[in-house]
Amino acid sequence: MEEELHRHINTDSDSEVLLNILAESLQRAGKVRINEDDTFSAVSSLFQSCRGGYACVGMITGTDLLSPKHSLG
């Protein structure tokens, strides 16, 4: 993660790794303010990148993470 994404991991927590992968996906949108589509695209990218069993709850201020018009299938 440090070499490819230039992100420093401070702990051994898998949650920190997931957060950094999500943050990298959001950063790729190249926007100061992300929208709902950017959020769901980043979460979808995270699901494609990470295999295994995990559960996370996240909140992005000003963004509705649960929307009836989006499905991650």
mmCIF file of the N, C-alpha and C atoms, coordinates in Angstrom:
data_MODEL
# 
_entry.id   MODEL 
# 
loop_
_atom_site.group_PDB 
_atom_site.id 
_atom_site.type_symbol 
_atom_site.label_atom_id 
_atom_site.label_alt_id 
_atom_site.label_comp_id 
_atom_site.label_asym_id 
_atom_site.label_entity_id 
_atom_site.label_seq_id 
_atom_site.pdbx_PDB_ins_code 
_atom_site.Cartn_x 
_atom_site.Cartn_y 
_atom_site.Cartn_z 
_atom_site.occupancy 
_atom_site.B_iso_or_equiv 
_atom_site.pdbx_formal_charge 
_atom_site.auth_seq_id 
_atom_site.auth_comp_id 
_atom_site.auth_asym_id 
_atom_site.auth_atom_id 
_atom_site.pdbx_PDB_model_num 
ATOM 1   N N  . MET A 1 1  ? 0.819   -1.182  0.000  1.00 0.00 ? 1  MET A N  1 
ATOM 2   C CA . MET A 1 1  ? 0.000   0.000   0.000  1.00 0.00 ? 1  MET A CA 1 
ATOM 3   C C  . MET A 1 1  ? 0.870   1.256   0.000  1.00 0.00 ? 1  MET A C  1 
ATOM 4   N N  . GLU A 1 2  ? 1.945   1.220   0.737  1.00 0.00 ? 2  GLU A N  1 
ATOM 5   C CA . GLU A 1 2  ? 2.815   2.398   0.790  1.00 0.00 ? 2  GLU A CA 1 
ATOM 6   C C  . GLU A 1 2  ? 3.507   2.648   -0.545 1.00 0.00 ? 2  GLU A C  1 
ATOM 7   N N  . GLU A 1 3  ? 3.983   1.589   -1.188 1.00 0.00 ? 3  GLU A N  1 
ATOM 8   C CA . GLU A 1 3  ? 4.708   1.758   -2.451 1.00 0.00 ? 3  GLU A CA 1 
ATOM 9   C C  . GLU A 1 3  ? 3.781   2.137   -3.598 1.00 0.00 ? 3  GLU A C  1 
ATOM 10  N N  . GLU A 1 4  ? 2.645   1.462   -3.713 1.00 0.00 ? 4  GLU A N  1 
ATOM 11  C CA . GLU A 1 4  ? 1.752   1.695   -4.844 1.00 0.00 ? 4  GLU A CA 1 
ATOM 12  C C  . GLU A 1 4  ? 0.872   2.929   -4.677 1.00 0.00 ? 4  GLU A C  1 
ATOM 13  N N  . LEU A 1 5  ? 0.316   3.110   -3.493 1.00 0.00 ? 5  LEU A N  1 
ATOM 14  C CA . LEU A 1 5  ? -0.650  4.190   -3.277 1.00 0.00 ? 5  LEU A CA 1 
ATOM 15  C C  . LEU A 1 5  ? -0.082  5.352   -2.475 1.00 0.00 ? 5  LEU A C  1 
ATOM 16  N N  . HIS A 1 6  ? 1.134   5.209   -1.996 1.00 0.00 ? 6  HIS A N  1 
ATOM 17  C CA . HIS A 1 6  ? 1.784   6.234   -1.187 1.00 0.00 ? 6  HIS A CA 1 
ATOM 18  C C  . HIS A 1 6  ? 0.961   6.585   0.057  1.00 0.00 ? 6  HIS A C  1 
ATOM 19  N N  . ARG A 1 7  ? 0.438   5.543   0.696  1.00 0.00 ? 7  ARG A N  1 
ATOM 20  C CA . ARG A 1 7  ? -0.335  5.717   1.929  1.00 0.00 ? 7  ARG A CA 1 
ATOM 21  C C  . ARG A 1 7  ? 0.362   4.956   3.041  1.00 0.00 ? 7  ARG A C  1 
ATOM 22  N N  . HIS A 1 8  ? 0.567   5.633   4.142  1.00 0.00 ? 8  HIS A N  1 
ATOM 23  C CA . HIS A 1 8  ? 1.235   5.043   5.304  1.00 0.00 ? 8  HIS A CA 1 
ATOM 24  C C  . HIS A 1 8  ? 0.195   4.387   6.202  1.00 0.00 ? 8  HIS A C  1 
ATOM 25  N N  . ILE A 1 9  ? 0.416   3.135   6.535  1.00 0.00 ? 9  ILE A N  1 
ATOM 26  C CA . ILE A 1 9  ? -0.470  2.407   7.425  1.00 0.00 ? 9  ILE A CA 1 
ATOM 27  C C  . ILE A 1 9  ? 0.126   2.454   8.827  1.00 0.00 ? 9  ILE A C  1 
ATOM 28  N N  . ASN A 1 10 ? -0.651  2.931   9.789  1.00 0.00 ? 10 ASN A N  1 
ATOM 29  C CA . ASN A 1 10 ? -0.156  3.147   11.148 1.00 0.00 ? 10 ASN A CA 1 
ATOM 30  C C  . ASN A 1 10 ? -0.395  1.979   12.095 1.00 0.00 ? 10 ASN A C  1 
ATOM 31  N N  . THR A 1 11 ? -1.301  1.072   11.749 1.00 0.00 ? 11 THR A N  1 
ATOM 32  C CA . THR A 1 11 ? -1.652  -0.011  12.662 1.00 0.00 ? 11 THR A CA 1 
ATOM 33  C C  . THR A 1 11 ? -1.674  -1.337  11.912 1.00 0.00 ? 11 THR A C  1 
ATOM 34  N N  . ASP A 1 12 ? -2.004  -2.397  12.631 1.00 0.00 ? 12 ASP A N  1 
ATOM 35  C CA . ASP A 1 12 ? -2.196  -3.714  12.024 1.00 0.00 ? 12 ASP A CA 1 
ATOM 36  C C  . ASP A 1 12 ? -3.671  -3.978  11.740 1.00 0.00 ? 12 ASP A C  1 
ATOM 37  N N  . SER A 1 13 ? -4.484  -2.969  11.837 1.00 0.00 ? 13 SER A N  1 
ATOM 38  C CA . SER A 1 13 ? -5.930  -3.107  11.693 1.00 0.00 ? 13 SER A CA 1 
ATOM 39  C C  . SER A 1 13 ? -6.345  -3.240  10.231 1.00 0.00 ? 13 SER A C  1 
ATOM 40  N N  . ASP A 1 14 ? -7.156  -4.258  9.957  1.00 0.00 ? 14 ASP A N  1 
ATOM 41  C CA . ASP A 1 14 ? -7.675  -4.404  8.601  1.00 0.00 ? 14 ASP A CA 1 
ATOM 42  C C  . ASP A 1 14 ? -8.630  -3.262  8.258  1.00 0.00 ? 14 ASP A C  1 
ATOM 43  N N  . SER A 1 15 ? -9.252  -2.681  9.261  1.00 0.00 ? 15 SER A N  1 
ATOM 44  C CA . SER A 1 15 ? -10.157 -1.550  9.032  1.00 0.00 ? 15 SER A CA 1 
ATOM 45  C C  . SER A 1 15 ? -9.397  -0.346  8.469  1.00 0.00 ? 15 SER A C  1 
ATOM 46  N N  . GLU A 1 16 ? -8.175  -0.146  8.925  1.00 0.00 ? 16 GLU A N  1 
ATOM 47  C CA . GLU A 1 16 ? -7.372  0.961   8.414  1.00 0.00 ? 16 GLU A CA 1 
ATOM 48  C C  . GLU A 1 16 ? -7.010  0.733   6.943  1.00 0.00 ? 16 GLU A C  1 
ATOM 49  N N  . VAL A 1 17 ? -6.733  -0.501  6.591  1.00 0.00 ? 17 VAL A N  1 
ATOM 50  C CA . VAL A 1 17 ? -6.425  -0.824  5.200  1.00 0.00 ? 17 VAL A CA 1 
ATOM 51  C C  . VAL A 1 17 ? -7.657  -0.577  4.334  1.00 0.00 ? 17 VAL A C  1 
ATOM 52  N N  . LEU A 1 18 ? -8.826  -1.053  4.777  1.00 0.00 ? 18 LEU A N  1 
ATOM 53  C CA . LEU A 1 18 ? -10.058 -0.833  4.024  1.00 0.00 ? 18 LEU A CA 1 
ATOM 54  C C  . LEU A 1 18 ? -10.342 0.654   3.859  1.00 0.00 ? 18 LEU A C  1 
ATOM 55  N N  . LEU A 1 19 ? -10.147 1.413   4.924  1.00 0.00 ? 19 LEU A N  1 
ATOM 56  C CA . LEU A 1 19 ? -10.377 2.857   4.863  1.00 0.00 ? 19 LEU A CA 1 
ATOM 57  C C  . LEU A 1 19 ? -9.453  3.524   3.848  1.00 0.00 ? 19 LEU A C  1 
ATOM 58  N N  . ASN A 1 20 ? -8.200  3.114   3.817  1.00 0.00 ? 20 ASN A N  1 
ATOM 59  C CA . ASN A 1 20 ? -7.260  3.701   2.866  1.00 0.00 ? 20 ASN A CA 1 
ATOM 60  C C  . ASN A 1 20 ? -7.578  3.320   1.425  1.00 0.00 ? 20 ASN A C  1 
ATOM 61  N N  . ILE A 1 21 ? -8.043  2.103   1.198  1.00 0.00 ? 21 ILE A N  1 
ATOM 62  C CA . ILE A 1 21 ? -8.442  1.706   -0.150 1.00 0.00 ? 21 ILE A CA 1 
ATOM 63  C C  . ILE A 1 21 ? -9.657  2.521   -0.588 1.00 0.00 ? 21 ILE A C  1 
ATOM 64  N N  . LEU A 1 22 ? -10.615 2.709   0.310  1.00 0.00 ? 22 LEU A N  1 
ATOM 65  C CA . LEU A 1 22 ? -11.787 3.532   0.008  1.00 0.00 ? 22 LEU A CA 1 
ATOM 66  C C  . LEU A 1 22 ? -11.376 4.976   -0.256 1.00 0.00 ? 22 LEU A C  1 
ATOM 67  N N  . ALA A 1 23 ? -10.516 5.516   0.581  1.00 0.00 ? 23 ALA A N  1 
ATOM 68  C CA . ALA A 1 23 ? -10.055 6.904   0.409  1.00 0.00 ? 23 ALA A CA 1 
ATOM 69  C C  . ALA A 1 23 ? -9.339  7.087   -0.925 1.00 0.00 ? 23 ALA A C  1 
ATOM 70  N N  . GLU A 1 24 ? -8.551  6.106   -1.323 1.00 0.00 ? 24 GLU A N  1 
ATOM 71  C CA . GLU A 1 24 ? -7.843  6.189   -2.603 1.00 0.00 ? 24 GLU A CA 1 
ATOM 72  C C  . GLU A 1 24 ? -8.843  6.208   -3.759 1.00 0.00 ? 24 GLU A C  1 
ATOM 73  N N  . SER A 1 25 ? -9.865  5.373   -3.674 1.00 0.00 ? 25 SER A N  1 
ATOM 74  C CA . SER A 1 25 ? -10.894 5.359   -4.715 1.00 0.00 ? 25 SER A CA 1 
ATOM 75  C C  . SER A 1 25 ? -11.621 6.690   -4.785 1.00 0.00 ? 25 SER A C  1 
ATOM 76  N N  . LEU A 1 26 ? -11.926 7.275   -3.648 1.00 0.00 ? 26 LEU A N  1 
ATOM 77  C CA . LEU A 1 26 ? -12.592 8.581   -3.628 1.00 0.00 ? 26 LEU A CA 1 
ATOM 78  C C  . LEU A 1 26 ? -11.678 9.669   -4.164 1.00 0.00 ? 26 LEU A C  1 
ATOM 79  N N  . GLN A 1 27 ? -10.407 9.585   -3.854 1.00 0.00 ? 27 GLN A N  1 
ATOM 80  C CA . GLN A 1 27 ? -9.449  10.583  -4.328 1.00 0.00 ? 27 GLN A CA 1 
ATOM 81  C C  . GLN A 1 27 ? -9.332  10.547  -5.848 1.00 0.00 ? 27 GLN A C  1 
ATOM 82  N N  . ARG A 1 28 ? -9.452  9.352   -6.430 1.00 0.00 ? 28 ARG A N  1 
ATOM 83  C CA . ARG A 1 28 ? -9.376  9.214   -7.881 1.00 0.00 ? 28 ARG A CA 1 
ATOM 84  C C  . ARG A 1 28 ? -10.494 9.951   -8.603 1.00 0.00 ? 28 ARG A C  1 
ATOM 85  N N  . ALA A 1 29 ? -11.582 10.248  -7.895 1.00 0.00 ? 29 ALA A N  1 
ATOM 86  C CA . ALA A 1 29 ? -12.670 11.016  -8.508 1.00 0.00 ? 29 ALA A CA 1 
ATOM 87  C C  . ALA A 1 29 ? -12.185 12.423  -8.863 1.00 0.00 ? 29 ALA A C  1 
ATOM 88  N N  . GLY A 1 30 ? -11.149 12.903  -8.168 1.00 0.00 ? 30 GLY A N  1 
ATOM 89  C CA . GLY A 1 30 ? -10.543 14.195  -8.480 1.00 0.00 ? 30 GLY A CA 1 
ATOM 90  C C  . GLY A 1 30 ? -11.419 15.387  -8.166 1.00 0.00 ? 30 GLY A C  1 
ATOM 91  N N  . LYS A 1 31 ? -12.282 15.247  -7.184 1.00 0.00 ? 31 LYS A N  1 
ATOM 92  C CA . LYS A 1 31 ? -13.204 16.324  -6.835 1.00 0.00 ? 31 LYS A CA 1 
ATOM 93  C C  . LYS A 1 31 ? -12.963 16.812  -5.417 1.00 0.00 ? 31 LYS A C  1 
ATOM 94  N N  . VAL A 1 32 ? -13.264 18.067  -5.195 1.00 0.00 ? 32 VAL A N  1 
ATOM 95  C CA . VAL A 1 32 ? -13.203 18.607  -3.836 1.00 0.00 ? 32 VAL A CA 1 
ATOM 96  C C  . VAL A 1 32 ? -14.392 18.096  -3.038 1.00 0.00 ? 32 VAL A C  1 
ATOM 97  N N  . ARG A 1 33 ? -15.556 18.061  -3.683 1.00 0.00 ? 33 ARG A N  1 
ATOM 98  C CA . ARG A 1 33 ? -16.772 17.546  -3.046 1.00 0.00 ? 33 ARG A CA 1 
ATOM 99  C C  . ARG A 1 33 ? -17.275 16.359  -3.854 1.00 0.00 ? 33 ARG A C  1 
ATOM 100 N N  . ILE A 1 34 ? -17.354 15.216  -3.200 1.00 0.00 ? 34 ILE A N  1 
ATOM 101 C CA . ILE A 1 34 ? -17.838 14.020  -3.875 1.00 0.00 ? 34 ILE A CA 1 
ATOM 102 C C  . ILE A 1 34 ? -19.363 13.973  -3.805 1.00 0.00 ? 34 ILE A C  1 
ATOM 103 N N  . ASN A 1 35 ? -19.951 13.232  -4.728 1.00 0.00 ? 35 ASN A N  1 
ATOM 104 C CA . ASN A 1 35 ? -21.394 13.056  -4.688 1.00 0.00 ? 35 ASN A CA 1 
ATOM 105 C C  . ASN A 1 35 ? -21.728 11.591  -4.430 1.00 0.00 ? 35 ASN A C  1 
ATOM 106 N N  . GLU A 1 36 ? -23.013 11.285  -4.439 1.00 0.00 ? 36 GLU A N  1 
ATOM 107 C CA . GLU A 1 36 ? -23.474 9.940   -4.133 1.00 0.00 ? 36 GLU A CA 1 
ATOM 108 C C  . GLU A 1 36 ? -22.916 8.912   -5.119 1.00 0.00 ? 36 GLU A C  1 
ATOM 109 N N  . ASP A 1 37 ? -22.877 9.250   -6.386 1.00 0.00 ? 37 ASP A N  1 
ATOM 110 C CA . ASP A 1 37 ? -22.343 8.318   -7.389 1.00 0.00 ? 37 ASP A CA 1 
ATOM 111 C C  . ASP A 1 37 ? -20.862 8.022   -7.165 1.00 0.00 ? 37 ASP A C  1 
ATOM 112 N N  . ASP A 1 38 ? -20.094 9.044   -6.767 1.00 0.00 ? 38 ASP A N  1 
ATOM 113 C CA . ASP A 1 38 ? -18.673 8.847   -6.462 1.00 0.00 ? 38 ASP A CA 1 
ATOM 114 C C  . ASP A 1 38 ? -18.504 7.889   -5.288 1.00 0.00 ? 38 ASP A C  1 
ATOM 115 N N  . THR A 1 39 ? -19.366 8.060   -4.285 1.00 0.00 ? 39 THR A N  1 
ATOM 116 C CA . THR A 1 39 ? -19.303 7.213   -3.087 1.00 0.00 ? 39 THR A CA 1 
ATOM 117 C C  . THR A 1 39 ? -19.584 5.761   -3.432 1.00 0.00 ? 39 THR A C  1 
ATOM 118 N N  . PHE A 1 40 ? -20.652 5.519   -4.176 1.00 0.00 ? 40 PHE A N  1 
ATOM 119 C CA . PHE A 1 40 ? -21.001 4.142   -4.505 1.00 0.00 ? 40 PHE A CA 1 
ATOM 120 C C  . PHE A 1 40 ? -19.999 3.517   -5.473 1.00 0.00 ? 40 PHE A C  1 
ATOM 121 N N  . SER A 1 41 ? -19.421 4.303   -6.328 1.00 0.00 ? 41 SER A N  1 
ATOM 122 C CA . SER A 1 41 ? -18.373 3.799   -7.209 1.00 0.00 ? 41 SER A CA 1 
ATOM 123 C C  . SER A 1 41 ? -17.153 3.375   -6.396 1.00 0.00 ? 41 SER A C  1 
ATOM 124 N N  . ALA A 1 42 ? -16.791 4.174   -5.406 1.00 0.00 ? 42 ALA A N  1 
ATOM 125 C CA . ALA A 1 42 ? -15.637 3.856   -4.555 1.00 0.00 ? 42 ALA A CA 1 
ATOM 126 C C  . ALA A 1 42 ? -15.902 2.613   -3.714 1.00 0.00 ? 42 ALA A C  1 
ATOM 127 N N  . VAL A 1 43 ? -17.114 2.480   -3.179 1.00 0.00 ? 43 VAL A N  1 
ATOM 128 C CA . VAL A 1 43 ? -17.455 1.297   -2.383 1.00 0.00 ? 43 VAL A CA 1 
ATOM 129 C C  . VAL A 1 43 ? -17.451 0.058   -3.273 1.00 0.00 ? 43 VAL A C  1 
ATOM 130 N N  . SER A 1 44 ? -17.982 0.169   -4.470 1.00 0.00 ? 44 SER A N  1 
ATOM 131 C CA . SER A 1 44 ? -17.968 -0.950  -5.412 1.00 0.00 ? 44 SER A CA 1 
ATOM 132 C C  . SER A 1 44 ? -16.532 -1.357  -5.746 1.00 0.00 ? 44 SER A C  1 
ATOM 133 N N  . SER A 1 45 ? -15.667 -0.376  -5.953 1.00 0.00 ? 45 SER A N  1 
ATOM 134 C CA . SER A 1 45 ? -14.258 -0.649  -6.221 1.00 0.00 ? 45 SER A CA 1 
ATOM 135 C C  . SER A 1 45 ? -13.596 -1.355  -5.039 1.00 0.00 ? 45 SER A C  1 
ATOM 136 N N  . LEU A 1 46 ? -13.952 -0.931  -3.836 1.00 0.00 ? 46 LEU A N  1 
ATOM 137 C CA . LEU A 1 46 ? -13.432 -1.567  -2.625 1.00 0.00 ? 46 LEU A CA 1 
ATOM 138 C C  . LEU A 1 46 ? -13.842 -3.028  -2.571 1.00 0.00 ? 46 LEU A C  1 
ATOM 139 N N  . PHE A 1 47 ? -15.120 -3.314  -2.859 1.00 0.00 ? 47 PHE A N  1 
ATOM 140 C CA . PHE A 1 47 ? -15.607 -4.695  -2.845 1.00 0.00 ? 47 PHE A CA 1 
ATOM 141 C C  . PHE A 1 47 ? -14.881 -5.547  -3.871 1.00 0.00 ? 47 PHE A C  1 
ATOM 142 N N  . GLN A 1 48 ? -14.523 -4.971  -5.013 1.00 0.00 ? 48 GLN A N  1 
ATOM 143 C CA . GLN A 1 48 ? -13.817 -5.715  -6.048 1.00 0.00 ? 48 GLN A CA 1 
ATOM 144 C C  . GLN A 1 48 ? -12.356 -5.958  -5.664 1.00 0.00 ? 48 GLN A C  1 
ATOM 145 N N  . SER A 1 49 ? -11.783 -5.046  -4.889 1.00 0.00 ? 49 SER A N  1 
ATOM 146 C CA . SER A 1 49 ? -10.370 -5.138  -4.520 1.00 0.00 ? 49 SER A CA 1 
ATOM 147 C C  . SER A 1 49 ? -10.110 -6.077  -3.355 1.00 0.00 ? 49 SER A C  1 
ATOM 148 N N  . CYS A 1 50 ? -11.069 -6.201  -2.454 1.00 0.00 ? 50 CYS A N  1 
ATOM 149 C CA . CYS A 1 50 ? -10.859 -6.949  -1.211 1.00 0.00 ? 50 CYS A CA 1 
ATOM 150 C C  . CYS A 1 50 ? -11.678 -8.223  -1.203 1.00 0.00 ? 50 CYS A C  1 
ATOM 151 N N  . ARG A 1 51 ? -11.011 -9.315  -0.997 1.00 0.00 ? 51 ARG A N  1 
ATOM 152 C CA . ARG A 1 51 ? -11.665 -10.618 -0.930 1.00 0.00 ? 51 ARG A CA 1 
ATOM 153 C C  . ARG A 1 51 ? -11.656 -11.094 0.521  1.00 0.00 ? 51 ARG A C  1 
ATOM 154 N N  . GLY A 1 52 ? -12.641 -11.892 0.859  1.00 0.00 ? 52 GLY A N  1 
ATOM 155 C CA . GLY A 1 52 ? -12.709 -12.430 2.202  1.00 0.00 ? 52 GLY A CA 1 
ATOM 156 C C  . GLY A 1 52 ? -13.941 -11.928 2.920  1.00 0.00 ? 52 GLY A C  1 
ATOM 157 N N  . GLY A 1 53 ? -13.994 -12.195 4.203  1.00 0.00 ? 53 GLY A N  1 
ATOM 158 C CA . GLY A 1 53 ? -15.129 -11.779 5.011  1.00 0.00 ? 53 GLY A CA 1 
ATOM 159 C C  . GLY A 1 53 ? -14.775 -10.573 5.855  1.00 0.00 ? 53 GLY A C  1 
ATOM 160 N N  . TYR A 1 54 ? -15.588 -9.575  5.762  1.00 0.00 ? 54 TYR A N  1 
ATOM 161 C CA . TYR A 1 54 ? -15.383 -8.384  6.578  1.00 0.00 ? 54 TYR A CA 1 
ATOM 162 C C  . TYR A 1 54 ? -16.686 -7.613  6.671  1.00 0.00 ? 54 TYR A C  1 
ATOM 163 N N  . ALA A 1 55 ? -16.800 -6.804  7.688  1.00 0.00 ? 55 ALA A N  1 
ATOM 164 C CA . ALA A 1 55 ? -17.961 -5.939  7.864  1.00 0.00 ? 55 ALA A CA 1 
ATOM 165 C C  . ALA A 1 55 ? -17.462 -4.579  8.310  1.00 0.00 ? 55 ALA A C  1 
ATOM 166 N N  . CYS A 1 56 ? -17.960 -3.560  7.664  1.00 0.00 ? 56 CYS A N  1 
ATOM 167 C CA . CYS A 1 56 ? -17.571 -2.200  8.012  1.00 0.00 ? 56 CYS A CA 1 
ATOM 168 C C  . CYS A 1 56 ? -18.791 -1.299  7.955  1.00 0.00 ? 56 CYS A C  1 
ATOM 169 N N  . VAL A 1 57 ? -18.768 -0.317  8.776  1.00 0.00 ? 57 VAL A N  1 
ATOM 170 C CA . VAL A 1 57 ? -19.782 0.721   8.732  1.00 0.00 ? 57 VAL A CA 1 
ATOM 171 C C  . VAL A 1 57 ? -19.035 2.026   8.543  1.00 0.00 ? 57 VAL A C  1 
ATOM 172 N N  . GLY A 1 58 ? -19.483 2.827   7.601  1.00 0.00 ? 58 GLY A N  1 
ATOM 173 C CA . GLY A 1 58 ? -18.804 4.083   7.338  1.00 0.00 ? 58 GLY A CA 1 
ATOM 174 C C  . GLY A 1 58 ? -19.798 5.211   7.190  1.00 0.00 ? 58 GLY A C  1 
ATOM 175 N N  . MET A 1 59 ? -19.315 6.400   7.449  1.00 0.00 ? 59 MET A N  1 
ATOM 176 C CA . MET A 1 59 ? -20.149 7.572   7.277  1.00 0.00 ? 59 MET A CA 1 
ATOM 177 C C  . MET A 1 59 ? -19.320 8.663   6.639  1.00 0.00 ? 59 MET A C  1 
ATOM 178 N N  . ILE A 1 60 ? -19.843 9.244   5.587  1.00 0.00 ? 60 ILE A N  1 
ATOM 179 C CA . ILE A 1 60 ? -19.204 10.375  4.935  1.00 0.00 ? 60 ILE A CA 1 
ATOM 180 C C  . ILE A 1 60 ? -20.144 11.553  5.121  1.00 0.00 ? 60 ILE A C  1 
ATOM 181 N N  . THR A 1 61 ? -19.690 12.566  5.799  1.00 0.00 ? 61 THR A N  1 
ATOM 182 C CA . THR A 1 61 ? -20.522 13.716  6.104  1.00 0.00 ? 61 THR A CA 1 
ATOM 183 C C  . THR A 1 61 ? -21.141 14.297  4.846  1.00 0.00 ? 61 THR A C  1 
ATOM 184 N N  . GLY A 1 62 ? -22.444 14.507  4.903  1.00 0.00 ? 62 GLY A N  1 
ATOM 185 C CA . GLY A 1 62 ? -23.155 15.117  3.789  1.00 0.00 ? 62 GLY A CA 1 
ATOM 186 C C  . GLY A 1 62 ? -23.473 14.174  2.652  1.00 0.00 ? 62 GLY A C  1 
ATOM 187 N N  . THR A 1 63 ? -23.201 12.878  2.827  1.00 0.00 ? 63 THR A N  1 
ATOM 188 C CA . THR A 1 63 ? -23.460 11.902  1.776  1.00 0.00 ? 63 THR A CA 1 
ATOM 189 C C  . THR A 1 63 ? -24.351 10.802  2.317  1.00 0.00 ? 63 THR A C  1 
ATOM 190 N N  . ASP A 1 64 ? -25.409 10.532  1.615  1.00 0.00 ? 64 ASP A N  1 
ATOM 191 C CA . ASP A 1 64 ? -26.311 9.457   1.994  1.00 0.00 ? 64 ASP A CA 1 
ATOM 192 C C  . ASP A 1 64 ? -25.767 8.146   1.458  1.00 0.00 ? 64 ASP A C  1 
ATOM 193 N N  . LEU A 1 65 ? -25.316 7.254   2.327  1.00 0.00 ? 65 LEU A N  1 
ATOM 194 C CA . LEU A 1 65 ? -24.744 5.994   1.873  1.00 0.00 ? 65 LEU A CA 1 
ATOM 195 C C  . LEU A 1 65 ? -25.803 4.975   1.468  1.00 0.00 ? 65 LEU A C  1 
ATOM 196 N N  . LEU A 1 66 ? -27.015 5.127   1.956  1.00 0.00 ? 66 LEU A N  1 
ATOM 197 C CA . LEU A 1 66 ? -28.084 4.198   1.613  1.00 0.00 ? 66 LEU A CA 1 
ATOM 198 C C  . LEU A 1 66 ? -29.123 4.923   0.772  1.00 0.00 ? 66 LEU A C  1 
ATOM 199 N N  . SER A 1 67 ? -29.217 4.526   -0.462 1.00 0.00 ? 67 SER A N  1 
ATOM 200 C CA . SER A 1 67 ? -30.126 5.202   -1.380 1.00 0.00 ? 67 SER A CA 1 
ATOM 201 C C  . SER A 1 67 ? -30.911 4.160   -2.163 1.00 0.00 ? 67 SER A C  1 
ATOM 202 N N  . PRO A 1 68 ? -32.204 4.369   -2.337 1.00 0.00 ? 68 PRO A N  1 
ATOM 203 C CA . PRO A 1 68 ? -32.999 3.378   -3.072 1.00 0.00 ? 68 PRO A CA 1 
ATOM 204 C C  . PRO A 1 68 ? -32.637 3.278   -4.549 1.00 0.00 ? 68 PRO A C  1 
ATOM 205 N N  . LYS A 1 69 ? -31.964 4.269   -5.106 1.00 0.00 ? 69 LYS A N  1 
ATOM 206 C CA . LYS A 1 69 ? -31.652 4.192   -6.525 1.00 0.00 ? 69 LYS A CA 1 
ATOM 207 C C  . LYS A 1 69 ? -30.325 3.501   -6.830 1.00 0.00 ? 69 LYS A C  1 
ATOM 208 N N  . HIS A 1 70 ? -29.607 3.078   -5.793 1.00 0.00 ? 70 HIS A N  1 
ATOM 209 C CA . HIS A 1 70 ? -28.326 2.395   -5.988 1.00 0.00 ? 70 HIS A CA 1 
ATOM 210 C C  . HIS A 1 70 ? -28.371 1.006   -5.374 1.00 0.00 ? 70 HIS A C  1 
ATOM 211 N N  . SER A 1 71 ? -27.714 0.084   -6.042 1.00 0.00 ? 71 SER A N  1 
ATOM 212 C CA . SER A 1 71 ? -27.591 -1.266  -5.531 1.00 0.00 ? 71 SER A CA 1 
ATOM 213 C C  . SER A 1 71 ? -26.198 -1.769  -5.867 1.00 0.00 ? 71 SER A C  1 
ATOM 214 N N  . LEU A 1 72 ? -25.536 -2.365  -4.885 1.00 0.00 ? 72 LEU A N  1 
ATOM 215 C CA . LEU A 1 72 ? -24.212 -2.928  -5.132 1.00 0.00 ? 72 LEU A CA 1 
ATOM 216 C C  . LEU A 1 72 ? -24.313 -4.398  -5.532 1.00 0.00 ? 72 LEU A C  1 
ATOM 217 N N  . GLY A 1 73 ? -25.560 -4.927  -5.535 1.00 0.00 ? 73 GLY A N  1 
ATOM 218 C CA . GLY A 1 73 ? -25.822 -6.278  -6.022 1.00 0.00 ? 73 GLY A CA 1 
ATOM 219 C C  . GLY A 1 73 ? -24.954 -7.264  -5.398 1.00 0.00 ? 73 GLY A C  1 
# 
